[in-house]
Structures are given as structure tokens and as C-alpha cells.
Amino acid sequence: MHLESLLRNRRTNHGTWLGSLVLGIALIATLAVPAASAFESLPNGSATFSAPPSYPDVVHVFNGCHLSTLRYLSRFLSEFPQEHGQTLTISMMEADGTKTIHTIALISWLGQSWCRDEYFGVFCLNCRFDPQADLRRLVGVAEIKLHEQAAKVIGTTGMPLRRSAPTQMSAEQRISEVTAATRIIPGSSTIFWVQSGQCELPLAFFRPTAQLIAVYDPLHGTCTAKCSNCDDSAVVRSVAERLGYRPVGVRKGRSSASSAQIASVIDASHAYAAQ
């Protein structure tokens, strides 16, 4: 979500794109749109091809679709380095008819384009994989196919136990979600405590690449931005301000490390989008 949309709707149910931050943070379009190319549909029989692994999540957090997608891509591209993968930001229709910003994985599999959703698993876009495909059109196809996949899963197994974020959280809920998020993030991360008014709010901070920062807040999702500032505390404070908090202080908390690395996933994503 771009900054203008964020200011109009501070709370989203899924990943948030954060832009135009102070301290040298510039908006980045993680999904750069390349020149349009042929979009070759496949017959419905393509859905009978072997499906890619979905790697169901054991742990979910509020507004955690972006984190789930990064974790999935990290494992998928590690096990299938010959394939391609990246994040894809779409609009998802909720049960009440509203639309929310949502992050899924866009991957190649045996020459086809597939997507993977945090709760509804993998589904085929019924089109051949093309590294130069118009991502704007793929977004529209992915939204339709996700809706069909959700209906299929619900009709077969029932509604997944999706975790819809509340509008307010206790301090205990926040730290529980942020701590769980650090276990999902496929790389090192740090919990920062933001003093806002009389409250201290935990946020999970990590750097997917040397140029990219990401901040997870259970009420807003995951914000990402291109950033050259190496002062993590200052970056977190700027993000907190953009999310509507009033930070008067930031302190560094516990850090965690994972053997899985996310940089290769992000780099591969940019390479795919830029080809």
C-alpha cells in the first residue's frame, strides 16, 4: 500500500507498503512492472499438472501474510533453485465484502505460473510462466484464482482458522504476536520497543537486504521501504510515526537469528520483476 492509502486507512488486515519516510527512506516498488508481454493462457487441464509444495504454516500471526510469504519463498527457492519466486501484492475479498491488501507468493512451477496463499495453499494461474509477464495483469488473474481457491478449500475442508486482527490489543497480545513473528521471519530480526504516550509498543525489525528495511506491527502488517540509513532505531521511529504512533523514545530489545537467509529471495524477486 502506498503512503497516501496508508494515511487514509492506517489499519489493514495484511502487508502494508510504506513510502516516503524521513531520514532518507525512499519508497520502493518491490514489484516493478516490466513491459507488457504475451499472456498465454493454458486450458483448464493444466490444473491437473503436479502442484508445487504449499508448506503449510505451523504458526500464524495477526496480519502476517507478508511474513508467511517470505518464509515460504525462502524454503521454496532453497529446495527448488531452478524455479522463480517473488511476493505479489493483491486485493483480497473478505467474507463481509470488503477488500484488503494481501501478500501472496508468485512462483514458477514446471513452466507454469502458480501462487501460494498463507491459508488457502497453492493454486495455478493457468498461464505459462513468463519472466517478462505484465504483473498488473497477473495481479488481476491471481485475485480471481484466489477467490476460486478459497471457495474450493472452504467447500472441501471448511473455513481455515484465519486469525483476523482485532482493532486493539493488550500489551501481552502485542508482545506475543511480535515474538512469534521473529520466529517466522526467515533471517535475523530484532524487537524494538517504541515509547508512545504511556505505552511501550513492540515492533519487529529486519533487513531483507542491505538496501531494504521491514517492520512488522501486528495491527498494521509488514511495512517495507528502501533505506540507506544504518541507524535501526531511527528507522523504527520513523516507521512508527508513519503508522500513526507518537514515539518519544525507542529502545532495542531482543534479537533473534535464523539459519535461513532471505536476501537471496528478495534479490531473486527483483531480478524476476526486472527482466
N, C-alpha and C positions, 0 to 999 in steps of 0.2 A: 504494500500500500504506500502511495506517495505521501509526502508530508501534508499536502492540502487535505487529502482524505483523512489522514490521521487526526488532524486538528478538528475536522468535522465529526469524527467518530472515534474517540480515543480508545474505546474498548472494542476489540474484535475477538472473535472466537478462535482465531488461528494466527498464523505467522503475519508479522507486520513489517513492511518495508519502511525504513526511516531515512529521511533525507535532510540535506542542507543543515547539518549541525554546525555549531560554533566550534572553535578550536581546530579548525582545519579539516573537519569531517565533511566530505562531499558525498552527495547522493550517487549511488551506483546502481545501474540497472543490471542485476545479476543475470537476467535473461535477455541479453541483447538480441534484437530482432534482425536476422540477416535478410538478404534479398529473397523475395518470394521465389519458389521453385515449384516444379510439378508435384502435385499431391496425388499419389496413386493409391486409390482405394483397392482393397482386396475383397473378394467375395466373403460372405459370412462364414464359409467353411474354414477360413483362416483361423477362426477361434478354436478349431479342433487341434491345432498345432500344439506341440509341447509348450506348457506355460512356464515362465520363469519362477524361481522361488519367491515366496512372499515374505519369509522371515517374520512371522507374527511377533509383535512386541509383547514382552512379558510385563513390562512396566509402562504405564501411561501417565502423563501429567496434564494439567489443565492447559489448553491452548498449545499443545505440544506437537502439532503436526509437522512443523518445520524441523524440530529436533529428531522426530521419528524418521523423517525422510533422509536427513543427513546420516543417521545411523544405518539406515537401510542401504543407501548408496555406498557407504564406506565398506560394508560387508560384501555387497553385490559386486562392486568393481574389483575388490580384492580377490574374490573367488572366480570372477569371470573377466579378466583384464582385457580380453579381446572385444568385449562389449562396450557400449557407451551409456552414460547416465548423467542426469542433472536434475536440479529442482525445477518444478513448474508451478507457477502461481496461478490459481484459477478462482472462480467464484463458485461456491457450493450452495445448493438449495437446502435449507433446513426444513424440518418437518412442519414448522409453522409458516412456511412460505417465504421467509426472509433469506437473503443471501449473505454469506460471509466469505472473507478472504481465506483461502485454504491452500496449503502446500502439499504437493504430491511429487512422486518421482517419475520422471520420464526416462525410459531406458530402451535400448535396442535389445532384441532377443531373436536370434536366428533369422535376421534380416527384416524383422517386423518392429513396429513401434508399440510399446506397451507402457502402462502406467501402474504404479503401486500406491495404494492409499493406506493410511495408518490403520483404519478399522475394516475396510472392505476388500483389502487384498489386491491382487494383480488383475488387470483386465487389458484386453487387446484393443488397440485403436483401429484395427482393420485397415491399416495402411503400411506400406513398405517403409522401412527406416531410411531416412534421407538426412544426412548431416547438414544439408542446406535448406531443409524444410522451413516454411514460414511458420514460426512459432505462434503467431497470432491465430492462425487457423487451427493449429494443433490444440491451442487452449480451448477453442470452441468445441472441437471434437471430444477432447478429454472431459469437458463438463457434461456433455451428453452421455458419454460412455460411463462416467462415474455414477450418474443418476441411474442408469440401467443396471450397473453392477450393484449398487446399493439395494435396488428393488429385488434383484436376484438373490442376494445374500439374505435379506430380510425374509423373503418368501421361502427360502430353503431352511435357514437355521434360526431365524428370528433376529430381532434388532440387537446388534452388538451393544455391549455395555459401554457406550460412549460417555466420556466424562465431560459434561458441559460445565464451563466455569461459572461460578457464582459472581454476582456483581460486587460482593465484598468478601473479604477473607480475614480470618483471625491471624494473629502473628504466628500461631502454631501451624495453621494451614499453609501459610506462605513459606515458612522455612522447610516444611515437609515437601512441598512441591519443588522448590528450588534445589533442595538437596537431591531429590530424585532425578531432577533434570541433569545434574552434574554426572549422574551415572549413565544417562542416555547419550550425552554428548560424546561423539567419537574422537576424543582428544583431550588435552588438558583444559581445565576450566577453573575459575575462581569465583567464590561467593563474595560479593561486596555488599556492605551494609550502608544504606543511604538514610541519613537522618532527615526526615521530612516532617516538620511540625514536631509533635510529641512522639512520633513513631519512628522506629528504625525498620526499614524495609530491605529484605534480602533480594539481590538480583544476581543471576549467574552470568558471568562474563567469559567470553572465549574469543580466540583469534583463529578463524578458519584458515587464513593465510596471513602472510606478513603485511598485506595491504588491507585486509578486511577484518572488521570487528563485528561481534554479535553479542547481544544482550537479551537474556530471557527473563521475562516477568510473567508470572502466572496469570495476571489479569489482562495482559495485552498480547502475549505471544513472544515471538522472537524477532527482534529488530536487527537489521544488518545495514552496514554502511561502509563505504571505502574510507579509510582513515590512515593518515600518516603520523598521527600523534601517538607517541610511545608511552604517554602518561595514562595508564589504565584507569586510575581513579578519576582523572579529569574527564576522560571519555565517558565513564559510567555516569558521572554527574551530569554531563551534557545530555545523555540519553534520557536520564530521569527527568530532566526539565522538559524535554520534548514530549514525554509521556504524561505530563501534567502534574508531576510531583513538584514539591518545593524544597529541593535539597539544600540544607545548610551545612552539611558535612558528609564525607564519605570515608569509610574505613575498610581496609582489606581484611577479609576473613579467610576461611579455609580454602585451600586449593586441592584439586584432585587431578590425577593424571591417568590416562588410558593408553594402552599399547597401540590401539587403533588410531591411525592418523587420518585426519580429514582433509589436509591440504591437497592431497592428490585428487580427491573427489571434486573439490572446488575448482582446481586447475583444469581437470578434465571437463567439467561443466562449462567453463568459459571457452575452452578450446572447441568444444562441440558447437556452442552457440555462435562462435565467431567464424567458423569455417565457411 
